[in-house]
Amino acid sequence: MEAVTITHEEPTRYFSNVDRNDPKQLIDYIEGIAFTDEIQYVTKTVFNSLNLKAGDKVADLGCGTGKDAVLISHAIGQEGLYMGVDLSEEMVKYAAEKYMPLGNVQFSAASATDSQLESDFYTVAKCERLLQHVPQPSQVIQEMVRVVKNGGQLSIIDTDWDSSQVSNGQDPVIRDITRRIFSAVFNQHKDIGVNLKKILKDNANLTNIKVKPFLLTTESLDFANKMYCLTSRGEVALQHGLINEAEFTQWKAAMDEMDKNGIFYFTLNYFTGNAIVKKD
Ligand SMILES: C[S@@+](CC[C@H](N)C(=O)[O-])C[C@H]1O[C@@H](n2cnc3c(N)ncnc32)[C@H](O)[C@@H]1O
């Protein structure tokens, strides 16, 4: 797995518009992390919350390389449908080649806010790590509500970069630099996780809203760099002028030292949101 090179232009590039960025690099990255223990834990947490049954029709918005297709395909059977939608034609091409042979799986290139999917057709609409990359997350929720039939469910999972931590050796200087690094703009909504409940509550067609956070950690700096682009995030903060060159060097040296001494820790909060669609 190779880390993605993120830059200060990221909010309008990166995963918000894969095809105008570097599709091959981003597909390799998404596929590289898809089957790590961390992302498999996320996949299974979402899957278990769906309670899928034979015949279910599942819309997966921002489906990326379609990593959920196999699990869902087996759970819904051949009378069911998994429909993956992604803005990136390259992601969709990759996913379709890999998973369409399952028979009950289809993919379509479209925006999650204008998916072109049939209204009131799906029993489930889900999205994973999508909302942080779109300009208007509430419009994605509205689109999910539109495609799901009355009584169907929504499932959302996203991260909260704003509350990420690294071990800092209880050094206030490193703690302060780290906070400023995580306050940098990495994508369009770095604090979407903690705001998920409000976004769901604001939609008048959603009921039984349940939001639950959980924390994922890694104790390897190398893995944090590959999976979470940790050092790149320091570079973004530097480019934004949130930290200076000396602070970046000091922070990087502290990370290396903690890793060498076996006391390195990186944490990332995830938030899952489930809700029932009510259209009476
Ligand atoms: C971090 S990836 C997550 C992919 C997948 N959900 C997964 O869990 O592996 C974000 C995905 O959202 C897609 N995306 C970003 N903006 C989008 C939009 N407005 N509409 C649909 N897909 C979008 C990207 O192309 C990318 O594939």
The ligand as an SDF file (V2000), in Angstrom:
LIG
                    3D

 27 29  0  0  0  0  0  0  0  0999 V2000
  -12.5900    7.7020    0.4800 C   0  0  0  0  0  0  0  0  0  0  0  0
  -13.3540    7.0470   -0.9450 S   0  0  0  0  0  0  0  0  0  0  0  0
  -14.3970    5.8020   -0.1980 C   0  0  0  0  0  0  0  0  0  0  0  0
  -14.8290    4.7530   -1.1890 C   0  0  0  0  0  0  0  0  0  0  0  0
  -15.7050    3.6310   -0.6370 C   0  0  0  0  0  0  0  0  0  0  0  0
  -16.9220    4.1320   -0.0500 N   0  0  0  0  0  0  0  0  0  0  0  0
  -14.9660    2.7720    0.3670 C   0  0  0  0  0  0  0  0  0  0  0  0
  -15.4360    2.6900    1.4910 O   0  0  0  0  0  0  0  0  0  0  0  0
  -13.9430    2.1800    0.0170 O   0  0  0  0  0  0  0  0  0  0  0  0
  -14.5040    8.2970   -1.4190 C   0  0  0  0  0  0  0  0  0  0  0  0
  -15.2160    7.9810   -2.7350 C   0  0  0  0  0  0  0  0  0  0  0  0
  -16.2520    8.9480   -2.9360 O   0  0  0  0  0  0  0  0  0  0  0  0
  -16.2830    9.2970   -4.2910 C   0  0  0  0  0  0  0  0  0  0  0  0
  -16.9110   10.6310   -4.4170 N   0  0  0  0  0  0  0  0  0  0  0  0
  -16.4180   11.8260   -4.0450 C   0  0  0  0  0  0  0  0  0  0  0  0
  -17.3030   12.7970   -4.2900 N   0  0  0  0  0  0  0  0  0  0  0  0
  -18.3980   12.2020   -4.8110 C   0  0  0  0  0  0  0  0  0  0  0  0
  -19.6690   12.6630   -5.2510 C   0  0  0  0  0  0  0  0  0  0  0  0
  -19.9890   13.9580   -5.2010 N   0  0  0  0  0  0  0  0  0  0  0  0
  -20.5500   11.7690   -5.7220 N   0  0  0  0  0  0  0  0  0  0  0  0
  -20.2440   10.4370   -5.7690 C   0  0  0  0  0  0  0  0  0  0  0  0
  -19.0580    9.9430   -5.3710 N   0  0  0  0  0  0  0  0  0  0  0  0
  -18.1420   10.8020   -4.9030 C   0  0  0  0  0  0  0  0  0  0  0  0
  -14.8470    9.2610   -4.7350 C   0  0  0  0  0  0  0  0  0  0  0  0
  -14.7380    9.1570   -6.1400 O   0  0  0  0  0  0  0  0  0  0  0  0
  -14.3290    8.0500   -3.9620 C   0  0  0  0  0  0  0  0  0  0  0  0
  -14.4600    6.8760   -4.7110 O   0  0  0  0  0  0  0  0  0  0  0  0
  1  2  1  0
  2  3  1  0
  2 10  1  0
  3  4  1  0
  4  5  1  0
  5  6  1  0
  5  7  1  0
  7  8  2  0
  7  9  1  0
 10 11  1  0
 11 12  1  0
 11 26  1  0
 12 13  1  0
 13 14  1  0
 13 24  1  0
 14 15  1  0
 14 23  1  0
 15 16  2  0
 16 17  1  0
 17 18  1  0
 17 23  2  0
 18 19  1  0
 18 20  2  0
 20 21  1  0
 21 22  2  0
 22 23  1  0
 24 25  1  0
 24 26  1  0
 26 27  1  0
M  CHG  2   2   1   9  -1
M  END
$$$$
